[in-house]
Amino acid sequence: MAKSLAKRKAAADAPQQEKVSIKEKGKRFFRNLQKPKVEERKAYRPRGYRARKFGTFVFWLMFSFVFLVFLLNALNPSKESDVNAQAMEQAPTLNPATTTTAVQYAENFAREYFTWEPGSEALAKRQERLAPYLAKGLDPHAGLQPTSLKTTSVLLKTEVANIEEKGENQAYVTLKVYQKIGVPKEVVTTDETTKKKTTTTKYEPKEVSKFFVVPVAYAQNYGIYDLPKYTYINPQTTVVVSDQTTGLQDVAESEVKQNIRNFLDTFFGSYAQDPADKLAYLLEDKDHPSGLNKRMDFVNVKNSQIYQGESPETYVVLANVVLEDPVSADRFVTNYRLDITQKDGRYVVSKIDQQQQ
């Protein structure tokens, strides 16, 4: 009972809702549609605002990318760095005892070694000259026996015969040495007045050659780390002449052969006499742009072999050429390998004496 009274009282206290007919609601709806819309004002942005915003975005994007790459490289070194490091580790190091400097050092040592005279004073000077070369503990005379020495010696010249590695910084440098030895010979002379005989020693010169092995080492500087040795090397070469015709096919057309042979006379005549700029019309080899520059005269092509190149317009020519010294008129036969190309109805030499593959 109390609850219903409270509801009635609340309803009585509430403001009375205006009663509007359906027709009036329709009129109000159409009036609202006809009201002009208030244009929404956009925020003001200065000129270049969008470009600056875009530039800022790109900057931070690139900065983030660079930072990420740097971070990845710092945490995980690149494979390229590893490959470079391995390549440096695997790169062969040059043995300093096999260089031209080491060979020159061995020749200098040989010059002092093969210079001697009998007598304590002369041998002492030789020992003094050898001292800077010899490692500590070696015989100060480098193997020469001074007590039995009777001859004199002078080194005439040396030739490098072989270089053999004996370690990371050691090598045997073999020299062919040409030596003039003074062989002692007693000569007896008689004074005609007193009939007194006098014996003197004269040295008869004799030239000899031998193969001399110099043990050279390097440790901050060069030195002889062991006593020199002697050996023998057969002067007869074992090198075999290479067959340059291997894999080449002979040109069948006789007309082509004749045209190329005619071209050879023109080419070698220009090769012997013409300067580089004029020779360039016939020779396109950038590695050998110059000819003989009148140092030799062209006589003739003794014989030639013409083979097909890699394409129908290319040819390989092996030619024996006779040249003449313009001063002495001495003649020489030499070989040339020419790679010839036919261009625009004429022949040119694209390569001369190219290494055979």
C-alpha positions in Angstrom: 0.0 0.0 0.0 2.8 2.4 0.9 4.7 1.5 -2.2 1.8 2.3 -4.6 1.3 5.7 -2.8 5.0 6.5 -3.4 4.6 5.8 -7.1 1.6 8.0 -7.4 3.3 10.8 -5.6 6.4 10.6 -7.8 4.3 10.6 -10.9 2.4 13.7 -9.7 5.7 15.5 -8.9 7.2 14.8 -12.3 6.9 17.5 -15.0 4.1 16.9 -17.4 5.4 15.8 -20.9 4.2 17.9 -23.7 1.8 16.0 -25.9 2.7 16.6 -29.7 0.7 15.3 -32.5 2.2 13.3 -35.4 1.5 16.1 -37.8 3.4 18.5 -35.7 6.4 16.1 -35.4 6.5 15.9 -39.2 6.6 19.7 -39.6 9.5 19.9 -37.1 11.5 17.2 -38.9 11.3 19.1 -42.3 12.2 22.3 -40.7 15.3 20.8 -39.3 16.3 19.5 -42.7 15.9 23.0 -44.2 18.3 24.6 -41.7 21.6 25.6 -43.3 24.5 23.4 -42.2 27.3 25.2 -40.3 30.6 24.6 -42.3 33.1 22.8 -40.1 36.4 24.8 -40.0 39.6 22.9 -40.7 42.7 23.4 -38.7 45.2 25.8 -40.2 48.4 24.2 -41.6 51.2 26.3 -43.0 52.7 25.7 -46.5 55.1 22.7 -46.6 53.6 21.2 -43.5 53.0 17.8 -45.2 56.5 17.7 -46.8 58.1 18.4 -43.5 56.0 15.7 -41.8 56.9 13.2 -44.6 60.6 14.1 -44.4 60.6 13.6 -40.6 59.0 10.2 -41.2 61.6 9.1 -43.7 64.5 10.3 -41.5 63.4 8.3 -38.6 62.7 5.3 -40.8 66.2 5.4 -42.2 67.7 6.0 -38.8 66.0 3.0 -37.4 67.2 0.8 -40.4 70.8 1.9 -40.0 70.7 1.4 -36.3 69.2 -2.1 -36.8 72.0 -3.0 -39.3 74.7 -1.7 -37.0 73.2 -3.7 -34.1 73.1 -6.9 -36.1 76.7 -6.5 -37.3 77.9 -5.8 -33.8 76.1 -8.9 -32.4 76.9 -11.2 -35.4 79.9 -10.3 -37.6 79.2 -10.6 -41.3 80.2 -13.6 -43.3 82.1 -11.3 -45.6 84.4 -10.3 -42.8 85.0 -13.9 -41.9 85.8 -14.8 -45.6 88.2 -11.9 -45.8 89.9 -12.9 -42.6 90.2 -16.5 -43.8 91.6 -15.3 -47.1 94.3 -13.3 -45.3 95.1 -16.3 -43.2 95.3 -18.6 -46.2 97.3 -16.2 -48.4 100.8 -17.6 -49.0 103.6 -15.5 -47.5 106.7 -14.9 -49.6 109.8 -16.5 -48.2 112.3 -13.6 -47.8 115.2 -16.0 -48.4 114.0 -16.5 -52.0 113.7 -12.9 -53.1 116.0 -11.0 -55.4 117.5 -9.3 -52.4 118.4 -12.7 -50.9 120.0 -13.7 -54.2 122.1 -10.5 -54.3 123.1 -11.2 -50.7 124.3 -14.7 -51.7 126.3 -13.3 -54.7 128.0 -10.7 -52.4 128.9 -13.4 -50.0 130.3 -15.6 -52.8 132.5 -12.6 -54.0 134.2 -12.4 -50.5 134.3 -16.2 -50.2 136.2 -16.8 -53.4 138.7 -14.0 -52.9 141.8 -15.2 -51.1 145.6 -15.3 -51.0 147.9 -17.5 -48.9 149.5 -16.1 -45.8 148.2 -15.3 -42.4 147.7 -11.6 -43.0 145.7 -12.1 -46.2 143.6 -14.8 -44.6 142.9 -12.6 -41.6 141.5 -9.9 -43.9 139.3 -12.5 -45.6 138.0 -13.7 -42.3 137.2 -10.1 -41.3 135.3 -9.6 -44.6 133.3 -12.8 -44.0 132.4 -12.1 -40.4 129.3 -9.9 -41.1 127.7 -12.7 -43.2 128.3 -15.8 -41.0 125.9 -16.9 -38.2 127.3 -17.2 -34.7 129.1 -20.5 -34.2 130.1 -21.1 -37.8 133.7 -21.6 -39.0 135.1 -18.0 -39.4 136.8 -19.1 -42.7 133.4 -20.5 -43.9 134.9 -24.0 -44.6 138.1 -23.0 -46.3 141.2 -24.7 -44.8 143.8 -22.0 -44.3 146.7 -24.4 -43.3 146.8 -26.2 -46.6 146.0 -23.1 -48.8 148.6 -22.4 -51.5 146.6 -20.9 -54.3 145.1 -17.4 -55.0 141.5 -16.8 -56.1 139.4 -14.1 -57.6 135.7 -14.4 -58.5 135.0 -13.5 -62.0 131.2 -13.7 -62.2 128.2 -15.7 -60.9 125.0 -17.0 -62.4 121.8 -18.0 -60.5 121.3 -21.8 -61.1 118.5 -22.7 -58.5 116.7 -21.5 -55.5 115.3 -24.1 -53.1 113.2 -23.3 -50.0 114.3 -24.9 -46.8 111.8 -23.3 -44.3 109.7 -20.3 -43.8 112.8 -18.0 -43.9 115.6 -20.2 -45.2 116.7 -21.2 -48.7 119.5 -22.7 -50.6 120.7 -20.3 -53.3 122.7 -22.2 -55.9 125.1 -20.1 -57.9 127.3 -21.1 -60.8 130.6 -19.4 -60.0 133.4 -18.6 -62.4 136.7 -18.4 -60.6 140.2 -17.6 -61.6 142.7 -19.6 -59.5 146.4 -18.8 -59.3 148.2 -22.2 -59.2 151.7 -21.8 -57.6 154.7 -22.9 -59.7 158.3 -22.8 -58.6 160.6 -21.2 -61.1 164.4 -21.6 -60.8 166.6 -18.8 -62.3 170.4 -18.8 -62.5 172.6 -15.7 -62.2 175.0 -15.8 -65.2 177.7 -14.0 -63.2 177.6 -15.8 -59.9 176.0 -18.9 -61.2 173.8 -18.8 -58.2 170.3 -20.4 -58.5 167.2 -18.6 -57.1 163.8 -20.3 -56.7 160.7 -18.1 -56.9 157.0 -18.8 -56.9 154.8 -17.7 -59.8 151.1 -18.2 -60.0 149.7 -19.5 -63.3 146.1 -18.4 -63.8 143.5 -21.0 -64.5 139.7 -20.4 -64.9 137.3 -22.9 -63.3 133.6 -23.1 -62.6 131.5 -24.9 -60.1 128.1 -24.9 -58.5 128.1 -23.2 -55.1 125.2 -23.6 -52.7 124.7 -20.7 -50.3 122.4 -21.3 -47.2 120.6 -18.0 -46.8 118.3 -17.2 -43.9 116.3 -14.1 -42.9 115.7 -12.9 -39.3 115.3 -9.1 -39.3 118.3 -9.2 -41.6 120.0 -11.7 -43.9 122.7 -14.1 -42.9 124.5 -17.4 -43.8 123.1 -20.0 -41.4 125.2 -23.0 -42.4 128.5 -23.8 -44.2 128.3 -23.4 -48.0 128.0 -26.6 -50.0 129.0 -27.8 -53.5 126.7 -29.6 -56.0 126.4 -30.3 -59.7 123.6 -29.4 -62.0 123.3 -30.9 -65.5 123.5 -28.0 -67.9 121.4 -29.9 -70.5 117.8 -28.7 -70.3 114.9 -31.1 -69.9 112.3 -28.6 -71.3 110.3 -30.0 -74.3 109.2 -27.7 -77.1 105.5 -27.2 -76.9 103.3 -28.1 -79.9 101.4 -24.9 -80.7 99.3 -26.7 -83.4 97.4 -28.8 -80.8 93.7 -28.4 -81.2 94.0 -26.2 -84.3 92.3 -27.0 -87.7 94.0 -26.2 -91.0 92.2 -23.7 -93.2 90.9 -25.5 -96.3 90.4 -22.5 -98.7 93.5 -21.9 -100.7 92.4 -18.3 -101.6 92.1 -17.4 -97.9 95.6 -18.8 -97.3 97.1 -16.8 -100.1 95.4 -13.6 -99.0 96.7 -14.1 -95.4 100.2 -14.8 -96.7 100.1 -11.6 -98.7 99.0 -9.8 -95.5 101.9 -11.2 -93.5 104.4 -9.4 -95.7 102.6 -6.1 -95.3 102.2 -6.6 -91.5 105.8 -7.5 -90.7 107.1 -4.8 -93.0 105.1 -2.3 -90.9 105.9 -4.1 -87.7 109.6 -3.6 -88.3 109.6 0.0 -89.6 106.4 2.0 -88.6 105.8 3.9 -85.4 103.0 2.7 -83.1 100.4 5.2 -84.3 100.8 4.0 -87.9 101.1 0.3 -87.0 97.8 0.6 -85.1 96.0 0.3 -88.5 97.3 -3.3 -88.7 97.9 -4.2 -85.0 95.1 -4.0 -82.4 96.8 -5.8 -79.6 96.7 -3.4 -76.7 99.3 -5.4 -74.8 101.9 -5.1 -77.6 101.1 -1.8 -79.4 104.7 -1.2 -80.6 106.7 -2.9 -83.2 110.5 -3.1 -83.7 110.8 0.6 -84.2 113.5 0.2 -86.9 115.8 -1.9 -84.6 115.5 -4.8 -87.0 114.7 -4.9 -90.7 112.1 -7.4 -92.1 113.5 -9.7 -94.8 110.8 -12.2 -95.5 108.4 -14.8 -94.1 110.3 -18.1 -94.3 107.2 -20.2 -93.9 103.7 -20.0 -92.3 101.0 -22.2 -91.1 97.4 -20.9 -91.2 94.6 -22.4 -89.0 91.0 -21.6 -88.4 90.2 -19.5 -85.3 87.2 -19.7 -83.0 84.9 -18.0 -85.6 84.8 -18.0 -89.4 86.4 -14.5 -89.5 89.3 -15.4 -87.2 92.6 -17.2 -88.0 95.7 -18.4 -86.1 99.0 -18.0 -87.9 102.3 -19.5 -86.9 105.0 -17.8 -88.9 108.8 -18.1 -89.2 110.2 -14.7 -89.9 113.7 -13.6 -91.1 114.9 -10.4 -89.6 118.2 -8.5 -90.3 120.2 -6.2 -88.0 120.4 -2.9 -89.9 124.0 -2.2 -88.6 125.7 -5.5 -89.0 123.5 -7.1 -91.6 123.4 -10.3 -89.5 120.1 -12.3 -90.1 118.0 -14.1 -87.5 115.0 -16.4 -87.8 112.3 -16.0 -85.1 108.8 -17.3 -84.5 105.5 -15.4 -84.1 102.0 -16.5 -83.3 99.4 -14.1 -84.7 95.6 -14.1 -84.1 94.2 -12.5 -87.2 90.7 -11.1 -87.7 89.0 -10.1 -90.9 87.2 -6.8 -90.5 85.4 -4.8 -93.2 87.2 -6.7 -96.0 90.7 -6.3 -94.5 92.9 -8.3 -92.1 94.1 -7.0 -88.7 96.3 -8.7 -86.0 94.2 -8.8 -82.8 96.8 -10.6 -80.7 100.5 -11.2 -81.2 102.3 -14.0 -79.3 99.3 -14.8 -77.1 99.9 -17.5 -74.5 98.4 -20.7 -75.8 95.5 -22.0 -73.6 
